[in-house]
Amino acid sequence: MRLMLTNDGSYNKGNKQIRICALTLYPYDTSPGQRFRIEQWEPFLKDEGIEIDYYRFADEQLMKTMPQEGKFVSKIGGLVQAFARRLSHFSVLSKYDVIFIYRAAAMVGPAFLERLMTLYRRPIILDFDDSIFLTHTAESNKYLGWAKFAGKTATICRLSSSVIVGNSFLAEYAAKYNPHVTIIPSSVDIEKYQPRVRSPQNGRIIVGWTGSSTSQTNLESFAPMLRKLMESRDNIELHVHSDREPDLPGISYRWHRWSRETEVDIIASFDIGIMPIPDDLWSRGKCAMKALLYMSLGIPAICSNVGVNREVIKHGKNGFLAGTTEEWLESFDALVADEGLRRRLGDEARKTVVEHFSMKQCARLFADAIIRTVQREIAAESKK
């Protein structure tokens, strides 16, 4: 180990910076999970003496290819190149004090890369914010589901010095394999995501959804409920903000292609935000990121009564929880009909995010987890 302890056995950031090698799956600033976790915490970590360098598995071309139907040869070729890229990163691991893994070292395959990393005798910190220990793939990649080796998550937890997860459901899983588990929720930059005065829409109420192409399947599976909503009122517009156009037959909608430049503006135009998800094990491990984005902008959210949504949303106070089609429609009716209710719930929603899910608070928790891990590893080394 290269770091040193002070006389009292603690790590002193004034004496030495911690250098982190962050092994991510996706290119920088392209994946919601990465962006709303480690990437946006980076400026605050730097102030704590923690420097991060990023090494991606996939490149931009592979990211464009993977969501598309077919293209088997292109996908396999892209994955082979990605593995070669990841193996090249092993040449720099010894320069760092900590190896940080977001989800896994590779999109597919067993945990052989993570096993190799243990030979470098650096603390390994695993972070995940979904139920990645379950097989879950987009429809366009169902045939590659087996290749993810979802069971490897347990192995990576065992190999890691500590594990960071996004909620209590994931923590319960990780604690079976590692005694050092920290819950740090995904967070929002409350300076960037601030409530705005909404422009009049000629009496139209904008119901909005934002997310990735993978999570968009949840929105599409709720098409029957959305059709009932659209049929019940003639003053509702459905807006979808994502990286692929949704498949919503029989439903009128406006699609906004995701871009980092327009993201906040698009979401801020919503009057009501929605987060429909099925009640299954995968969804119970989801962090409430969609809800938090709506809430940070003072937008009342209607969310499925599943998993961590129940911890974030206080029904009738800062948003609505719905479990049945009837409950969804009742929530819509209440919010569509009452602008004052939308404003009151939106104000409470913003307060919830500021008090419990702000970027600075979660970055502080992350820095503490990093330093605790380093302290523990150095102390263990010093006893040998």
KEVO-952951 format. One record per residue (C-alpha): x, y, z. Coordinates in Angstrom, 3 decimals, m for minus. Layout:
+----------+----------+----------+
:       px :       py :       pz :
+----------+----------+----------+
:        X :        Y :        Z :
...
+----------+----------+----------+
//
This chain:
+----------+----------+----------+
:       px :       py :       pz :
+----------+----------+----------+
:    0.000 :    0.000 :    0.000 :
:    1.259 :    3.498 :   m0.793 :
:   m0.896 :    5.563 :    1.570 :
:    0.262 :    6.306 :    5.096 :
:   m1.539 :    6.570 :    8.416 :
:   m1.059 :    9.391 :   10.914 :
:    0.181 :    8.665 :   14.421 :
:   m3.332 :    8.125 :   15.746 :
:   m4.037 :    5.525 :   13.051 :
:   m6.248 :    7.714 :   10.843 :
:   m5.883 :    8.850 :    7.245 :
:   m4.943 :   12.516 :    6.890 :
:   m6.108 :   13.944 :    3.591 :
:   m3.793 :   16.903 :    4.072 :
:   m0.798 :   14.592 :    3.804 :
:   m1.807 :   12.590 :    0.768 :
:   m4.495 :   12.554 :   m1.876 :
:   m6.407 :    9.392 :   m2.610 :
:   m6.259 :    8.496 :   m6.270 :
:   m9.177 :    6.432 :   m7.570 :
:   m9.219 :    4.375 :  m10.741 :
:  m12.918 :    4.378 :  m11.680 :
:  m13.786 :    1.445 :  m13.940 :
:  m17.134 :    2.366 :  m15.462 :
:  m19.213 :    0.565 :  m18.042 :
:  m20.227 :    3.584 :  m20.113 :
:  m18.574 :    6.688 :  m21.590 :
:  m18.454 :    9.717 :  m19.319 :
:  m21.681 :   11.720 :  m18.967 :
:  m23.846 :    9.297 :  m20.943 :
:  m25.385 :    6.989 :  m18.330 :
:  m27.883 :    8.239 :  m15.708 :
:  m26.528 :    5.888 :  m13.048 :
:  m22.959 :    7.071 :  m13.463 :
:  m23.926 :   10.727 :  m13.835 :
:  m26.152 :   10.922 :  m10.790 :
:  m23.743 :    8.981 :   m8.636 :
:  m19.963 :    9.245 :   m8.897 :
:  m19.587 :   11.662 :  m11.840 :
:  m21.550 :   14.533 :  m10.345 :
:  m19.847 :   14.048 :   m6.958 :
:  m16.401 :   14.525 :   m8.480 :
:  m15.895 :   18.280 :   m7.718 :
:  m16.738 :   17.765 :   m4.047 :
:  m14.565 :   14.676 :   m3.766 :
:  m11.651 :   16.685 :   m5.130 :
:  m12.063 :   19.140 :   m2.261 :
:  m11.722 :   16.160 :    0.091 :
:   m8.447 :   15.132 :   m1.477 :
:   m9.958 :   12.391 :   m3.630 :
:   m8.951 :   12.411 :   m7.315 :
:  m10.748 :   10.255 :   m9.897 :
:   m9.681 :    9.036 :  m13.331 :
:  m12.281 :    7.251 :  m15.461 :
:  m11.733 :    4.175 :  m17.623 :
:  m14.737 :    3.059 :  m19.638 :
:  m15.599 :   m0.384 :  m20.929 :
:  m17.912 :    0.593 :  m23.827 :
:  m17.244 :    3.307 :  m26.383 :
:  m19.817 :    5.565 :  m28.045 :
:  m20.240 :    3.243 :  m31.038 :
:  m21.058 :    0.231 :  m28.871 :
:  m23.531 :    2.345 :  m26.904 :
:  m25.306 :    3.245 :  m30.153 :
:  m25.341 :   m0.359 :  m31.378 :
:  m26.511 :   m2.202 :  m28.244 :
:  m30.097 :   m0.821 :  m28.075 :
:  m30.756 :   m1.647 :  m31.754 :
:  m32.534 :   m4.785 :  m32.894 :
:  m30.303 :   m7.446 :  m34.430 :
:  m26.779 :   m6.354 :  m35.426 :
:  m25.368 :   m9.425 :  m33.704 :
:  m21.993 :   m9.281 :  m35.468 :
:  m21.544 :   m5.570 :  m34.709 :
:  m22.416 :   m6.105 :  m31.065 :
:  m20.015 :   m9.017 :  m30.649 :
:  m17.270 :   m7.097 :  m32.423 :
:  m17.855 :   m4.071 :  m30.200 :
:  m17.748 :   m6.212 :  m27.069 :
:  m14.481 :   m7.841 :  m28.129 :
:  m12.943 :   m4.393 :  m28.607 :
:  m14.307 :   m3.322 :  m25.226 :
:  m12.679 :   m6.309 :  m23.503 :
:   m9.357 :   m5.456 :  m25.151 :
:   m9.744 :   m1.880 :  m23.935 :
:  m10.487 :   m3.047 :  m20.397 :
:   m7.487 :   m5.381 :  m20.325 :
:   m5.285 :   m2.463 :  m21.372 :
:   m6.424 :   m0.612 :  m18.243 :
:   m4.667 :   m3.170 :  m16.062 :
:   m1.378 :   m1.502 :  m16.965 :
:   m2.322 :    1.554 :  m14.869 :
:   m3.992 :   m0.056 :  m11.843 :
:   m0.842 :   m0.015 :   m9.726 :
:   m0.707 :    3.808 :   m9.975 :
:   m3.886 :    4.164 :   m7.939 :
:   m4.792 :    3.828 :   m4.289 :
:   m8.339 :    2.544 :   m4.834 :
:  m10.052 :    0.606 :   m7.620 :
:  m13.683 :    1.677 :   m7.962 :
:  m16.017 :   m0.550 :   m9.983 :
:  m19.400 :    0.717 :  m11.135 :
:  m21.655 :   m2.366 :  m11.413 :
:  m18.997 :   m4.630 :  m12.957 :
:  m15.733 :   m4.401 :  m14.846 :
:  m17.449 :   m5.579 :  m18.061 :
:  m20.977 :   m5.648 :  m19.467 :
:  m20.845 :   m9.387 :  m20.046 :
:  m18.881 :  m12.387 :  m18.825 :
:  m18.079 :  m13.853 :  m15.390 :
:  m16.014 :  m12.088 :  m12.719 :
:  m12.582 :  m13.097 :  m14.058 :
:  m11.490 :   m9.465 :  m14.549 :
:  m12.384 :   m8.615 :  m10.967 :
:  m10.479 :  m11.672 :   m9.723 :
:   m7.376 :  m10.499 :  m11.604 :
:   m7.668 :   m7.064 :   m9.980 :
:   m7.208 :   m8.526 :   m6.508 :
:   m3.614 :   m9.390 :   m7.477 :
:   m2.796 :   m5.657 :   m7.429 :
:   m3.460 :   m5.469 :   m3.678 :
:   m5.502 :   m2.292 :   m3.905 :
:   m8.798 :   m1.743 :   m2.068 :
:  m11.698 :   m2.507 :   m4.403 :
:  m14.979 :   m0.637 :   m3.945 :
:  m18.065 :   m1.879 :   m5.789 :
:  m21.016 :    0.444 :   m6.412 :
:  m24.398 :   m0.533 :   m7.847 :
:  m27.821 :    1.094 :   m7.944 :
:  m29.969 :   m1.629 :   m9.553 :
:  m30.733 :   m5.304 :   m8.921 :
:  m27.833 :   m6.316 :  m11.165 :
:  m27.750 :   m9.720 :   m9.459 :
:  m30.898 :  m10.517 :  m11.483 :
:  m30.922 :  m11.117 :  m15.240 :
:  m32.546 :   m8.098 :  m16.859 :
:  m32.011 :   m7.030 :  m20.465 :
:  m33.674 :   m4.866 :  m23.058 :
:  m35.882 :   m6.673 :  m25.572 :
:  m33.320 :   m6.013 :  m28.315 :
:  m30.689 :   m7.997 :  m26.365 :
:  m32.718 :  m10.846 :  m24.837 :
:  m30.450 :  m13.398 :  m26.518 :
:  m27.459 :  m11.904 :  m24.655 :
:  m29.102 :  m12.025 :  m21.225 :
:  m27.260 :  m15.191 :  m20.189 :
:  m23.922 :  m13.582 :  m21.060 :
:  m24.284 :  m11.005 :  m18.300 :
:  m23.619 :  m13.692 :  m15.668 :
:  m25.822 :  m11.840 :  m13.164 :
:  m24.687 :  m14.193 :  m10.413 :
:  m21.194 :  m12.704 :  m10.583 :
:  m22.397 :   m9.771 :   m8.468 :
:  m22.130 :  m11.980 :   m5.379 :
:  m18.536 :  m12.835 :   m6.300 :
:  m17.603 :   m9.188 :   m6.856 :
:  m19.147 :   m8.282 :   m3.490 :
:  m16.948 :  m10.922 :   m1.824 :
:  m13.817 :   m9.718 :   m3.621 :
:  m14.427 :   m6.070 :   m2.726 :
:  m13.093 :   m4.247 :    0.309 :
:  m16.445 :   m2.493 :    0.626 :
:  m19.706 :   m2.135 :   m1.269 :
:  m21.781 :    0.998 :   m1.869 :
:  m25.426 :    0.634 :   m2.895 :
:  m28.322 :    2.948 :   m3.656 :
:  m30.996 :    1.661 :   m1.270 :
:  m31.841 :   m0.731 :    1.569 :
:  m33.090 :   m3.516 :   m0.727 :
:  m29.702 :   m3.682 :   m2.449 :
:  m27.908 :   m3.377 :    0.885 :
:  m29.712 :   m6.443 :    2.202 :
:  m28.403 :   m8.421 :   m0.759 :
:  m24.824 :   m7.092 :   m0.562 :
:  m24.591 :   m7.714 :    3.191 :
:  m24.871 :  m11.455 :    2.552 :
:  m21.448 :  m11.356 :    0.893 :
:  m19.617 :   m8.384 :    2.398 :
:  m19.707 :   m6.953 :    5.952 :
:  m18.809 :   m3.429 :    4.828 :
:  m21.885 :   m2.060 :    3.029 :
:  m22.852 :    1.619 :    2.814 :
:  m26.159 :    2.989 :    1.510 :
:  m25.768 :    6.192 :   m0.494 :
:  m28.860 :    7.179 :   m2.486 :
:  m28.589 :    8.590 :   m5.964 :
:  m28.653 :   12.364 :   m5.698 :
:  m29.574 :   15.532 :   m7.545 :
:  m27.593 :   18.708 :   m8.162 :
:  m30.109 :   21.068 :   m6.556 :
:  m28.265 :   24.095 :   m7.960 :
:  m28.763 :   22.853 :  m11.518 :
:  m32.225 :   21.370 :  m10.968 :
:  m34.217 :   24.282 :   m9.578 :
:  m37.980 :   24.950 :   m9.848 :
:  m38.951 :   27.306 :  m12.641 :
:  m41.942 :   29.421 :  m13.520 :
:  m43.771 :   27.374 :  m16.126 :
:  m44.982 :   28.982 :  m19.315 :
:  m48.743 :   28.846 :  m19.934 :
:  m49.705 :   25.931 :  m22.195 :
:  m53.128 :   27.219 :  m23.294 :
:  m54.831 :   25.139 :  m20.659 :
:  m52.872 :   21.990 :  m21.522 :
:  m51.431 :   19.839 :  m18.733 :
:  m48.138 :   18.175 :  m19.611 :
:  m47.685 :   14.707 :  m18.135 :
:  m44.039 :   13.729 :  m18.566 :
:  m41.728 :   10.741 :  m18.311 :
:  m37.929 :   10.723 :  m18.535 :
:  m35.522 :    7.801 :  m18.668 :
:  m33.294 :    5.496 :  m20.684 :
:  m34.235 :    3.187 :  m23.540 :
:  m34.062 :    0.220 :  m21.161 :
:  m36.368 :    1.618 :  m18.480 :
:  m38.694 :    2.892 :  m21.191 :
:  m40.074 :   m0.645 :  m21.449 :
:  m41.799 :    0.050 :  m18.115 :
:  m43.564 :    3.059 :  m19.613 :
:  m44.568 :    1.040 :  m22.667 :
:  m46.004 :   m1.774 :  m20.537 :
:  m48.267 :    0.789 :  m18.874 :
:  m49.769 :    1.823 :  m22.234 :
:  m53.311 :    0.602 :  m21.310 :
:  m53.343 :    2.854 :  m18.250 :
:  m52.004 :    5.769 :  m20.293 :
:  m54.706 :    5.266 :  m22.909 :
:  m57.374 :    5.465 :  m20.212 :
:  m55.799 :    8.643 :  m18.927 :
:  m55.721 :   10.267 :  m22.345 :
:  m59.309 :    9.225 :  m23.008 :
:  m60.569 :   10.647 :  m19.709 :
:  m59.478 :   14.225 :  m20.382 :
:  m58.862 :   16.256 :  m23.518 :
:  m56.432 :   18.738 :  m21.967 :
:  m53.536 :   16.356 :  m21.331 :
:  m50.340 :   16.030 :  m23.371 :
:  m47.950 :   13.126 :  m22.821 :
:  m44.277 :   14.027 :  m23.260 :
:  m41.529 :   11.378 :  m23.325 :
:  m37.878 :   12.327 :  m22.842 :
:  m35.479 :    9.482 :  m23.717 :
:  m32.805 :    8.182 :  m26.067 :
:  m35.209 :    6.234 :  m28.302 :
:  m38.724 :    6.914 :  m29.488 :
:  m41.285 :    4.970 :  m27.435 :
:  m43.655 :    2.302 :  m28.746 :
:  m47.050 :    3.501 :  m27.499 :
:  m49.669 :    2.383 :  m30.040 :
:  m52.912 :    4.314 :  m29.927 :
:  m51.489 :    7.038 :  m27.687 :
:  m50.729 :   10.564 :  m28.786 :
:  m47.417 :   11.796 :  m27.394 :
:  m44.531 :   14.148 :  m28.044 :
:  m41.052 :   12.652 :  m27.941 :
:  m37.977 :   14.672 :  m26.937 :
:  m34.656 :   13.040 :  m27.751 :
:  m32.384 :   13.119 :  m24.704 :
:  m29.408 :   15.448 :  m24.683 :
:  m27.415 :   16.785 :  m21.778 :
:  m27.871 :   20.345 :  m23.060 :
:  m31.689 :   20.302 :  m22.986 :
:  m32.334 :   17.745 :  m20.227 :
:  m33.262 :   20.162 :  m17.453 :
:  m35.341 :   22.401 :  m19.735 :
:  m37.410 :   19.477 :  m21.021 :
:  m38.141 :   17.977 :  m17.603 :
:  m38.882 :   21.416 :  m16.142 :
:  m41.683 :   21.832 :  m18.700 :
:  m43.667 :   18.954 :  m17.143 :
:  m46.671 :   19.737 :  m14.933 :
:  m46.820 :   16.169 :  m13.609 :
:  m44.056 :   13.560 :  m13.647 :
:  m44.723 :    9.828 :  m13.735 :
:  m42.709 :    6.747 :  m12.771 :
:  m44.654 :    3.561 :  m13.546 :
:  m42.768 :    0.337 :  m12.768 :
:  m43.921 :   m3.260 :  m12.231 :
:  m43.891 :   m4.781 :   m8.758 :
:  m41.071 :   m7.290 :   m9.234 :
:  m37.649 :   m7.961 :   m7.732 :
:  m35.827 :   m5.887 :  m10.340 :
:  m38.022 :   m2.843 :   m9.660 :
:  m37.653 :   m3.200 :   m5.901 :
:  m33.955 :   m2.583 :   m6.333 :
:  m34.462 :    0.566 :   m8.409 :
:  m33.464 :    3.924 :   m6.999 :
:  m36.164 :    6.592 :   m7.332 :
:  m34.092 :    8.720 :   m9.707 :
:  m36.951 :    9.715 :  m12.007 :
:  m39.057 :   10.804 :   m9.065 :
:  m36.138 :   12.738 :   m7.565 :
:  m35.566 :   14.658 :  m10.796 :
:  m39.227 :   15.675 :  m10.995 :
:  m39.303 :   16.552 :   m7.299 :
:  m36.126 :   18.641 :   m7.437 :
:  m37.819 :   20.851 :  m10.033 :
:  m40.927 :   21.270 :   m7.899 :
:  m42.968 :   18.916 :  m10.087 :
:  m45.447 :   16.601 :   m8.321 :
:  m44.799 :   12.943 :   m9.152 :
:  m47.081 :    9.940 :   m9.411 :
:  m45.055 :    6.776 :   m8.832 :
:  m45.781 :    3.080 :   m8.610 :
:  m46.174 :    1.978 :   m5.007 :
:  m43.048 :   m0.186 :   m5.215 :
:  m39.649 :   m0.392 :   m3.521 :
:  m37.761 :    2.762 :   m2.600 :
:  m40.556 :    4.948 :   m4.016 :
:  m42.333 :    4.261 :   m0.729 :
:  m39.417 :    5.790 :    1.165 :
:  m39.163 :    8.893 :   m1.011 :
:  m42.852 :    9.650 :   m1.653 :
:  m45.141 :   10.486 :    1.256 :
:  m48.530 :    9.887 :   m0.322 :
:  m50.582 :   13.061 :   m0.513 :
:  m47.821 :   15.191 :    1.009 :
:  m45.003 :   15.408 :   m1.561 :
:  m46.469 :   13.255 :   m4.349 :
:  m48.737 :   10.285 :   m4.986 :
:  m48.201 :    6.522 :   m4.871 :
:  m50.397 :    4.311 :   m7.035 :
:  m50.742 :    0.535 :   m7.182 :
:  m53.783 :   m0.009 :   m9.381 :
:  m55.106 :    1.589 :  m12.560 :
:  m57.880 :    3.157 :  m10.487 :
:  m55.341 :    4.703 :   m8.100 :
:  m53.317 :    6.055 :  m11.017 :
:  m56.396 :    7.651 :  m12.568 :
:  m57.546 :    9.099 :   m9.235 :
:  m54.117 :   10.667 :   m8.726 :
:  m54.125 :   12.091 :  m12.241 :
:  m57.616 :   13.501 :  m11.790 :
:  m56.668 :   15.204 :   m8.519 :
:  m53.535 :   16.835 :   m9.945 :
:  m54.959 :   17.747 :  m13.347 :
:  m57.972 :   19.444 :  m11.776 :
:  m56.156 :   21.399 :   m9.054 :
:  m53.247 :   23.697 :   m9.877 :
:  m52.943 :   24.634 :   m6.201 :
:  m52.475 :   20.969 :   m5.259 :
:  m49.786 :   20.600 :   m7.899 :
:  m47.991 :   23.609 :   m6.451 :
:  m48.254 :   22.446 :   m2.823 :
:  m47.045 :   18.925 :   m3.552 :
:  m44.280 :   20.303 :   m5.783 :
:  m43.025 :   22.595 :   m3.017 :
:  m42.922 :   19.707 :   m0.537 :
:  m41.222 :   17.516 :   m3.130 :
:  m38.457 :   20.067 :   m3.641 :
:  m37.973 :   20.302 :    0.127 :
:  m37.603 :   16.508 :    0.354 :
:  m34.814 :   16.476 :   m2.217 :
:  m32.977 :   19.426 :   m0.666 :
:  m33.071 :   17.847 :    2.801 :
:  m32.268 :   14.238 :    1.937 :
:  m31.044 :   13.744 :   m1.640 :
:  m28.810 :   16.678 :   m2.538 :
:  m25.589 :   16.081 :   m4.408 :
:  m23.389 :   17.649 :   m1.715 :
:  m24.851 :   15.510 :    1.072 :
:  m24.384 :   12.289 :   m0.861 :
:  m20.908 :   13.270 :   m2.035 :
:  m19.961 :   13.728 :    1.616 :
:  m21.253 :   10.243 :    2.419 :
:  m19.280 :    8.837 :   m0.509 :
:  m16.060 :   10.556 :    0.590 :
:  m16.524 :    9.164 :    4.086 :
:  m17.005 :    5.657 :    2.702 :
:  m13.838 :    5.945 :    0.608 :
:  m11.754 :    7.199 :    3.526 :
:  m13.110 :    4.522 :    5.894 :
:  m12.168 :    1.845 :    3.378 :
:   m8.661 :    3.238 :    2.972 :
:   m8.202 :    3.494 :    6.746 :
:   m9.330 :   m0.092 :    7.240 :
:   m7.096 :   m1.460 :    4.487 :
:   m4.004 :    0.417 :    5.641 :
:   m4.583 :   m0.654 :    9.229 :
:   m4.843 :   m4.270 :    8.097 :
:   m1.621 :   m3.933 :    6.071 :
:    0.247 :   m2.415 :    9.005 :
:   m0.543 :   m5.449 :   11.161 :
:    1.027 :   m7.877 :    8.716 :
+----------+----------+----------+
//
